[in-house]
């Protein structure tokens, strides 16, 4: 029992806590810490994404649903995978559906253009080479724009034109995180390409398992984690500097600091430590106590009751 009590005391003893002056962790450290904690939930979200993505025309719906989950995880906020996924689609389907269709159509057009220009360019045709270079440039820019489209769609009130225009602006403004994300994704694609060298179709099986359980959710989480600081610096912070008390709930969802409103300040000031009472306050308290009417004794109460009864009997003369 002594050993048990010692273990219980050690277990219940408060830890050292978090030092407020501790150095801030590097971004890549935070990224892998969150990824480790949320890995299995990301796998579940990945399966849900593939189910919603299965009809190719619903790609936009699947993208915004997954983006909401991974945005919450990237901001270290809680998310209910099923309900939040479906609720996001329900709120944004009118824009998400055409966005997915536009993305599919542009991808098909670009792939077709590359296939048309590639062979003539390989044979030395200058015009075909220029066309191929322009098409590849458009493909790269459009791919980076797709990093931002789901986040902008579920976070801000933009129409389609504003959505793609702002996504295009972030291609240049956020070139550093865009480059990091692109390099990581290219590395992932390269590793999956190496898996194809495995014999007996093992590589294809591994790639299928990776894509089924991990890759789309990992890609979305990587993008949401990387692009948020740029969006916050360019759009969110300047707006809330001018409108500090707007969209409080939305800011809490994004994990942003929320200023205290007047009502919150009053609620927090219910318990106030006023310190030691001053001599002047003690005098006022004594004076207030002396002004309180004194209480009657039992003998006085009996005399008052007898007087009340005598008066009532004198008034009772059967008159109306």
ZAPAKOL-524575 format. One record per residue (C-alpha): residue number from 1; residue in three letters; x negated, y negated, z. Coordinates in nm, 4 decimals. Layout:
<r NUM; ALA; <X; Y; Z>>
...
END
This chain:
<r 1; UNK; <0.0000; 0.0000; 0.0000>>
<r 2; UNK; <-0.2895; -0.2317; 0.0668>>
<r 3; UNK; <-0.4267; -0.1718; -0.2817>>
<r 4; UNK; <-0.0788; -0.2304; -0.4279>>
<r 5; UNK; <-0.0388; -0.5606; -0.2421>>
<r 6; UNK; <-0.3832; -0.6747; -0.3565>>
<r 7; UNK; <-0.2980; -0.5874; -0.7164>>
<r 8; UNK; <0.0381; -0.7668; -0.6878>>
<r 9; UNK; <-0.1267; -1.0799; -0.5457>>
<r 10; UNK; <-0.3788; -1.0760; -0.8278>>
<r 11; UNK; <-0.1015; -1.0282; -1.0843>>
<r 12; UNK; <0.1152; -1.3098; -0.9457>>
<r 13; UNK; <-0.1745; -1.5493; -0.9035>>
<r 14; UNK; <-0.1465; -1.8357; -1.1562>>
<r 15; UNK; <-0.4086; -1.8385; -1.4282>>
<r 16; UNK; <-0.6455; -2.1224; -1.5096>>
<r 17; UNK; <-0.4013; -2.2661; -1.7629>>
<r 18; UNK; <-0.4957; -2.4675; -2.0685>>
<r 19; UNK; <-0.7411; -2.7487; -2.0332>>
<r 20; UNK; <-0.5901; -3.0621; -2.1856>>
<r 21; UNK; <-0.9406; -3.1765; -2.2753>>
<r 22; UNK; <-1.0307; -2.8474; -2.4427>>
<r 23; UNK; <-1.1641; -2.8834; -2.7985>>
<r 24; UNK; <-0.9072; -2.8330; -3.0721>>
<r 25; UNK; <-0.9298; -2.5041; -3.2579>>
<r 26; UNK; <-1.0304; -2.4954; -3.6217>>
<r 27; UNK; <-0.7471; -2.4607; -3.8709>>
<r 28; UNK; <-0.8615; -2.1237; -4.0021>>
<r 29; UNK; <-0.8767; -1.9889; -3.6437>>
<r 30; UNK; <-0.5191; -2.1028; -3.5772>>
<r 31; UNK; <-0.4140; -1.9546; -3.9122>>
<r 32; UNK; <-0.5434; -1.6075; -3.8289>>
<r 33; UNK; <-0.4087; -1.6239; -3.4727>>
<r 34; UNK; <-0.0567; -1.6956; -3.5992>>
<r 35; UNK; <-0.0941; -1.4385; -3.8762>>
<r 36; UNK; <-0.1901; -1.1733; -3.6214>>
<r 37; UNK; <0.1045; -1.2560; -3.3938>>
<r 38; UNK; <0.3625; -1.2742; -3.6722>>
<r 39; UNK; <0.2271; -1.0010; -3.9019>>
<r 40; UNK; <0.5065; -0.7469; -3.8531>>
<r 41; UNK; <0.7764; -1.0134; -3.8738>>
<r 42; UNK; <0.6218; -1.1327; -4.1991>>
<r 43; UNK; <0.6447; -0.7749; -4.3277>>
<r 44; UNK; <1.0180; -0.7710; -4.2502>>
<r 45; UNK; <1.0623; -1.1110; -4.4166>>
<r 46; UNK; <0.8699; -0.9757; -4.7167>>
<r 47; UNK; <1.1153; -0.6880; -4.7604>>
<r 48; UNK; <1.4093; -0.9267; -4.7323>>
<r 49; UNK; <1.2486; -1.1524; -4.9925>>
<r 50; UNK; <1.2112; -0.8673; -5.2410>>
<r 51; UNK; <1.5747; -0.7671; -5.1960>>
<r 52; UNK; <1.6865; -1.1252; -5.2699>>
<r 53; UNK; <1.4337; -1.1506; -5.5559>>
<r 54; UNK; <1.5436; -0.8261; -5.7229>>
<r 55; UNK; <1.7782; -0.9984; -5.9683>>
<r 56; UNK; <1.5208; -1.2241; -6.1358>>
<r 57; UNK; <1.7729; -1.5071; -6.1687>>
<r 58; UNK; <1.7896; -1.5366; -5.7884>>
<r 59; UNK; <1.4179; -1.6036; -5.7558>>
<r 60; UNK; <1.4772; -1.9590; -5.6360>>
<r 61; UNK; <1.7058; -1.8386; -5.3575>>
<r 62; UNK; <1.4473; -1.5870; -5.2394>>
<r 63; UNK; <1.1720; -1.8515; -5.2487>>
<r 64; UNK; <1.3538; -2.1035; -5.0281>>
<r 65; UNK; <1.4666; -1.8372; -4.7809>>
<r 66; UNK; <1.1125; -1.7080; -4.7358>>
<r 67; UNK; <0.9693; -2.0621; -4.7302>>
<r 68; UNK; <1.1896; -2.1518; -4.4330>>
<r 69; UNK; <1.0674; -1.8496; -4.2345>>
<r 70; UNK; <0.6998; -1.9046; -4.3134>>
<r 71; UNK; <0.7299; -2.2800; -4.2573>>
<r 72; UNK; <0.8566; -2.2139; -3.9066>>
<r 73; UNK; <0.5756; -1.9679; -3.8359>>
<r 74; UNK; <0.3137; -2.2054; -3.9781>>
<r 75; UNK; <0.4444; -2.4768; -3.7423>>
<r 76; UNK; <0.4444; -2.2196; -3.4551>>
<r 77; UNK; <0.8224; -2.2366; -3.4238>>
<r 78; UNK; <1.0602; -1.9461; -3.3718>>
<r 79; UNK; <1.2711; -1.8142; -3.6597>>
<r 80; UNK; <1.5479; -1.5541; -3.6790>>
<r 81; UNK; <1.4450; -1.3725; -3.9947>>
<r 82; UNK; <1.7830; -1.2543; -4.1216>>
<r 83; UNK; <2.0087; -1.5397; -4.0142>>
<r 84; UNK; <1.7628; -1.8209; -4.0967>>
<r 85; UNK; <1.6846; -1.6660; -4.4350>>
<r 86; UNK; <2.0522; -1.6458; -4.5326>>
<r 87; UNK; <2.1429; -1.9822; -4.3779>>
<r 88; UNK; <1.8717; -2.1560; -4.5810>>
<r 89; UNK; <2.0008; -1.9992; -4.9013>>
<r 90; UNK; <2.3560; -2.1011; -4.8115>>
<r 91; UNK; <2.2560; -2.4643; -4.7540>>
<r 92; UNK; <2.0287; -2.5028; -5.0585>>
<r 93; UNK; <2.1590; -2.2648; -5.3253>>
<r 94; UNK; <2.2894; -2.5422; -5.5521>>
<r 95; UNK; <1.9334; -2.6645; -5.6070>>
<r 96; UNK; <1.7431; -2.3421; -5.5415>>
<r 97; UNK; <1.9258; -2.1471; -5.8124>>
<r 98; UNK; <1.8437; -2.3858; -6.1021>>
<r 99; UNK; <1.4887; -2.4297; -5.9672>>
<r 100; UNK; <1.4339; -2.0556; -5.9900>>
<r 101; UNK; <1.5740; -2.0452; -6.3427>>
<r 102; UNK; <1.3533; -2.3395; -6.4513>>
<r 103; UNK; <1.0453; -2.1725; -6.3023>>
<r 104; UNK; <1.1203; -1.8464; -6.4844>>
<r 105; UNK; <1.1822; -2.0193; -6.8180>>
<r 106; UNK; <0.8645; -2.2282; -6.7984>>
<r 107; UNK; <0.6608; -1.9212; -6.7038>>
<r 108; UNK; <0.7954; -1.7304; -7.0064>>
<r 109; UNK; <0.7257; -2.0259; -7.2395>>
<r 110; UNK; <0.3696; -2.0671; -7.1099>>
<r 111; UNK; <0.2912; -1.6956; -7.1358>>
<r 112; UNK; <0.4305; -1.6903; -7.4907>>
<r 113; UNK; <0.2245; -1.9974; -7.5878>>
<r 114; UNK; <-0.0951; -1.8425; -7.4470>>
<r 115; UNK; <-0.0346; -1.5219; -7.6412>>
<r 116; UNK; <0.0188; -1.7232; -7.9603>>
<r 117; UNK; <-0.2942; -1.9397; -7.9220>>
<r 118; UNK; <-0.5330; -1.6799; -7.7803>>
<r 119; UNK; <-0.6173; -1.4758; -8.0911>>
<r 120; UNK; <-0.6684; -1.7719; -8.3289>>
<r 121; UNK; <-0.8762; -1.9498; -8.0635>>
<r 122; UNK; <-1.0905; -1.6373; -8.0218>>
<r 123; UNK; <-1.1504; -1.6407; -8.3989>>
<r 124; UNK; <-1.2831; -1.9975; -8.3842>>
<r 125; UNK; <-0.9742; -2.1998; -8.4770>>
<r 126; UNK; <-1.0308; -2.5445; -8.3210>>
<r 127; UNK; <-0.6642; -2.6469; -8.3092>>
<r 128; UNK; <-0.5675; -2.3150; -8.1506>>
<r 129; UNK; <-0.8445; -2.3604; -7.8934>>
<r 130; UNK; <-0.7146; -2.7082; -7.8044>>
<r 131; UNK; <-0.3587; -2.5742; -7.7796>>
<r 132; UNK; <-0.4770; -2.2894; -7.5583>>
<r 133; UNK; <-0.6673; -2.5297; -7.3307>>
<r 134; UNK; <-0.3638; -2.7583; -7.2966>>
<r 135; UNK; <-0.1340; -2.4637; -7.2277>>
<r 136; UNK; <-0.3655; -2.3264; -6.9587>>
<r 137; UNK; <-0.3892; -2.6720; -6.8022>>
<r 138; UNK; <-0.0109; -2.6975; -6.7906>>
<r 139; UNK; <0.0036; -2.3499; -6.6357>>
<r 140; UNK; <-0.2446; -2.4432; -6.3605>>
<r 141; UNK; <-0.0627; -2.7686; -6.2796>>
<r 142; UNK; <0.2757; -2.5966; -6.2815>>
<r 143; UNK; <0.1457; -2.3188; -6.0543>>
<r 144; UNK; <0.0224; -2.5726; -5.7991>>
<r 145; UNK; <0.3517; -2.7614; -5.8187>>
<r 146; UNK; <0.5283; -2.4410; -5.7154>>
<r 147; UNK; <0.3312; -2.4520; -5.3883>>
<r 148; UNK; <0.5307; -2.7604; -5.2896>>
<r 149; UNK; <0.8733; -2.7152; -5.4490>>
<r 150; UNK; <1.0285; -2.4796; -5.1867>>
<r 151; UNK; <0.9041; -2.6908; -4.8934>>
<r 152; UNK; <1.0255; -3.0165; -5.0455>>
<r 153; UNK; <1.3596; -2.8598; -5.1362>>
<r 154; UNK; <1.4451; -2.7332; -4.7862>>
<r 155; UNK; <1.2955; -3.0313; -4.5991>>
<r 156; UNK; <1.3984; -3.3438; -4.7929>>
<r 157; UNK; <1.7075; -3.4650; -4.9774>>
<r 158; UNK; <1.5756; -3.4798; -5.3357>>
<r 159; UNK; <1.7491; -3.4242; -5.6647>>
<r 160; UNK; <1.5765; -3.2004; -5.9205>>
<r 161; UNK; <1.3975; -3.4857; -6.0948>>
<r 162; UNK; <1.2621; -3.6244; -5.7659>>
<r 163; UNK; <1.1719; -3.2737; -5.6537>>
<r 164; UNK; <0.9464; -3.1983; -5.9517>>
<r 165; UNK; <0.8090; -3.5516; -5.9685>>
<r 166; UNK; <0.6942; -3.5412; -5.6053>>
<r 167; UNK; <0.5584; -3.1891; -5.6485>>
<r 168; UNK; <0.3546; -3.3197; -5.9444>>
<r 169; UNK; <0.2209; -3.6076; -5.7329>>
<r 170; UNK; <0.1060; -3.3642; -5.4635>>
<r 171; UNK; <-0.0982; -3.1753; -5.7212>>
<r 172; UNK; <-0.3398; -3.4682; -5.7141>>
<r 173; UNK; <-0.2874; -3.6019; -5.3628>>
<r 174; UNK; <-0.3348; -3.2619; -5.1983>>
<r 175; UNK; <-0.6170; -3.1360; -5.4168>>
<r 176; UNK; <-0.8223; -3.0060; -5.1217>>
<r 177; UNK; <-0.5585; -2.7703; -4.9722>>
<r 178; UNK; <-0.4469; -2.6842; -5.3254>>
<r 179; UNK; <-0.8003; -2.5742; -5.4082>>
<r 180; UNK; <-0.8307; -2.3688; -5.0885>>
<r 181; UNK; <-0.4981; -2.1937; -5.1479>>
<r 182; UNK; <-0.5815; -2.1250; -5.5121>>
<r 183; UNK; <-0.9227; -1.9787; -5.4277>>
<r 184; UNK; <-0.7773; -1.7515; -5.1569>>
<r 185; UNK; <-0.5047; -1.6301; -5.3903>>
<r 186; UNK; <-0.7552; -1.5724; -5.6715>>
<r 187; UNK; <-0.9631; -1.3680; -5.4278>>
<r 188; UNK; <-0.6561; -1.1608; -5.3404>>
<r 189; UNK; <-0.5760; -1.1051; -5.7075>>
<r 190; UNK; <-0.9371; -1.0075; -5.7705>>
<r 191; UNK; <-0.9313; -0.7508; -5.4889>>
<r 192; UNK; <-0.6082; -0.6039; -5.6229>>
<r 193; UNK; <-0.7691; -0.5883; -5.9643>>
<r 194; UNK; <-1.0553; -0.3857; -5.8164>>
<r 195; UNK; <-0.8014; -0.1435; -5.6705>>
<r 196; UNK; <-0.6996; -0.0566; -6.0257>>
<r 197; UNK; <-1.0412; 0.1065; -6.0692>>
<r 198; UNK; <-0.9490; 0.3771; -5.8171>>
<r 199; UNK; <-0.8821; 0.7186; -5.9761>>
<r 200; UNK; <-0.5531; 0.9068; -5.9965>>
<r 201; UNK; <-0.3374; 0.5926; -5.9848>>
<r 202; UNK; <-0.4301; 0.5331; -5.6202>>
<r 203; UNK; <-0.4956; 0.1684; -5.6964>>
<r 204; UNK; <-0.1458; 0.1194; -5.8379>>
<r 205; UNK; <0.0024; 0.2846; -5.5295>>
<r 206; UNK; <-0.1992; 0.0587; -5.2965>>
<r 207; UNK; <-0.1003; -0.2533; -5.4912>>
<r 208; UNK; <0.2649; -0.1485; -5.4779>>
<r 209; UNK; <0.2491; -0.1025; -5.0998>>
<r 210; UNK; <0.0674; -0.4355; -5.0498>>
<r 211; UNK; <0.3211; -0.6232; -5.2597>>
<r 212; UNK; <0.6144; -0.4425; -5.1006>>
<r 213; UNK; <0.5207; -0.5179; -4.7396>>
<r 214; UNK; <0.2683; -0.8020; -4.7279>>
<r 215; UNK; <0.1659; -1.0150; -5.0209>>
<r 216; UNK; <0.4613; -1.2478; -5.1035>>
<r 217; UNK; <0.5110; -1.3358; -4.7340>>
<r 218; UNK; <0.1352; -1.3814; -4.6832>>
<r 219; UNK; <0.1171; -1.6074; -4.9891>>
<r 220; UNK; <0.4111; -1.8171; -4.8694>>
<r 221; UNK; <0.2695; -1.8429; -4.5156>>
<r 222; UNK; <-0.0713; -1.9475; -4.6507>>
<r 223; UNK; <0.0869; -2.2162; -4.8684>>
<r 224; UNK; <0.3121; -2.3546; -4.5936>>
<r 225; UNK; <0.0249; -2.3660; -4.3465>>
<r 226; UNK; <-0.2097; -2.5413; -4.5899>>
<r 227; UNK; <0.0154; -2.8022; -4.7484>>
<r 228; UNK; <0.1963; -2.9340; -4.4396>>
<r 229; UNK; <-0.0796; -3.1720; -4.3165>>
<r 230; UNK; <-0.0842; -3.3452; -4.6562>>
<r 231; UNK; <0.2945; -3.3787; -4.6727>>
<r 232; UNK; <0.2994; -3.5068; -4.3167>>
<r 233; UNK; <0.0289; -3.7658; -4.3850>>
<r 234; UNK; <0.1786; -3.8924; -4.7105>>
<r 235; UNK; <0.5551; -3.8698; -4.6532>>
<r 236; UNK; <0.6641; -3.7774; -4.3010>>
<r 237; UNK; <0.4494; -3.9948; -4.0748>>
<r 238; UNK; <0.4923; -4.3200; -4.2754>>
<r 239; UNK; <0.8696; -4.2713; -4.2808>>
<r 240; UNK; <0.9048; -4.2082; -3.9071>>
<r 241; UNK; <0.6796; -4.4994; -3.8218>>
<r 242; UNK; <0.9512; -4.7189; -3.9731>>
<r 243; UNK; <1.2419; -4.5045; -3.8436>>
<r 244; UNK; <1.1198; -4.3641; -3.5098>>
<r 245; UNK; <1.4593; -4.2451; -3.3824>>
<r 246; UNK; <1.5974; -4.0765; -3.6948>>
<r 247; UNK; <1.6283; -3.7021; -3.7687>>
<r 248; UNK; <1.5273; -3.5928; -3.4200>>
<r 249; UNK; <1.6446; -3.2329; -3.4688>>
<r 250; UNK; <1.4673; -3.2014; -3.8038>>
<r 251; UNK; <1.1453; -3.3226; -3.6464>>
<r 252; UNK; <1.1789; -3.0669; -3.3687>>
<r 253; UNK; <1.2218; -2.7967; -3.6332>>
<r 254; UNK; <0.8941; -2.9061; -3.7904>>
<r 255; UNK; <0.7151; -2.9081; -3.4559>>
<r 256; UNK; <0.6579; -3.2842; -3.4623>>
<r 257; UNK; <0.6406; -3.5125; -3.1615>>
<r 258; UNK; <0.9726; -3.6767; -3.0825>>
<r 259; UNK; <0.9861; -4.0169; -2.9047>>
<r 260; UNK; <1.1900; -4.0403; -2.5880>>
<r 261; UNK; <1.5234; -4.2101; -2.6383>>
<r 262; UNK; <1.6745; -4.4472; -2.3845>>
<r 263; UNK; <1.9133; -4.1800; -2.2554>>
<r 264; UNK; <1.6321; -3.9266; -2.2122>>
<r 265; UNK; <1.4289; -4.1777; -2.0152>>
<r 266; UNK; <1.7254; -4.2361; -1.7810>>
<r 267; UNK; <1.7735; -3.8620; -1.7363>>
<r 268; UNK; <1.4092; -3.8113; -1.6517>>
<r 269; UNK; <1.4170; -4.0925; -1.3934>>
<r 270; UNK; <1.6784; -3.9199; -1.1732>>
<r 271; UNK; <1.4118; -3.8091; -0.9241>>
<r 272; UNK; <1.1745; -4.0932; -0.8405>>
<r 273; UNK; <0.8983; -4.0838; -0.5817>>
<r 274; UNK; <0.9347; -4.4196; -0.4105>>
<r 275; UNK; <0.6487; -4.3640; -0.1673>>
<r 276; UNK; <0.6394; -4.4699; 0.1997>>
<r 277; UNK; <0.9226; -4.6898; 0.3269>>
<r 278; UNK; <0.8210; -5.0476; 0.3915>>
<r 279; UNK; <0.8882; -5.2167; 0.7300>>
<r 280; UNK; <1.1376; -5.4520; 0.5625>>
<r 281; UNK; <1.3273; -5.1524; 0.4284>>
<r 282; UNK; <1.3316; -4.9953; 0.7771>>
<r 283; UNK; <1.4818; -5.3149; 0.9257>>
<r 284; UNK; <1.7495; -5.3271; 0.6559>>
<r 285; UNK; <1.8303; -4.9607; 0.7182>>
<r 286; UNK; <1.8630; -5.0188; 1.0949>>
<r 287; UNK; <2.0831; -5.3217; 1.0344>>
<r 288; UNK; <2.3056; -5.1212; 0.8015>>
<r 289; UNK; <2.3369; -4.8456; 1.0595>>
<r 290; UNK; <2.4363; -5.0979; 1.3292>>
<r 291; UNK; <2.7186; -5.2306; 1.1085>>
<r 292; UNK; <2.8865; -4.8890; 1.0823>>
<r 293; UNK; <3.2020; -4.8735; 1.3044>>
<r 294; UNK; <3.1517; -4.6665; 1.6159>>
<r 295; UNK; <3.3456; -4.3398; 1.6621>>
<r 296; UNK; <3.6248; -4.3071; 1.9258>>
<r 297; UNK; <3.5843; -4.0778; 2.2232>>
<r 298; UNK; <3.8360; -3.7978; 2.2973>>
<r 299; UNK; <3.9967; -3.9935; 2.5868>>
<r 300; UNK; <4.0442; -4.2967; 2.3599>>
<r 301; UNK; <4.1949; -4.0777; 2.0875>>
<r 302; UNK; <4.4481; -3.9336; 2.3371>>
<r 303; UNK; <4.5493; -4.2829; 2.4547>>
<r 304; UNK; <4.5996; -4.3961; 2.0932>>
<r 305; UNK; <4.8106; -4.0885; 2.0174>>
<r 306; UNK; <5.0340; -4.1530; 2.3234>>
<r 307; UNK; <5.0890; -4.5143; 2.2167>>
<r 308; UNK; <5.1830; -4.4029; 1.8619>>
<r 309; UNK; <5.4401; -4.1558; 1.9966>>
<r 310; UNK; <5.5960; -4.4122; 2.2340>>
<r 311; UNK; <5.6308; -4.6631; 1.9515>>
<r 312; UNK; <5.7965; -4.4041; 1.7235>>
<r 313; UNK; <6.0508; -4.3100; 1.9949>>
<r 314; UNK; <6.1391; -4.6743; 2.0523>>
<r 315; UNK; <6.2087; -4.7215; 1.6801>>
<r 316; UNK; <6.4258; -4.4077; 1.6539>>
<r 317; UNK; <6.7769; -4.5549; 1.7196>>
<r 318; UNK; <6.9748; -4.3717; 1.4466>>
<r 319; UNK; <6.9920; -4.6842; 1.2256>>
<r 320; UNK; <6.9281; -4.6982; 0.8545>>
END
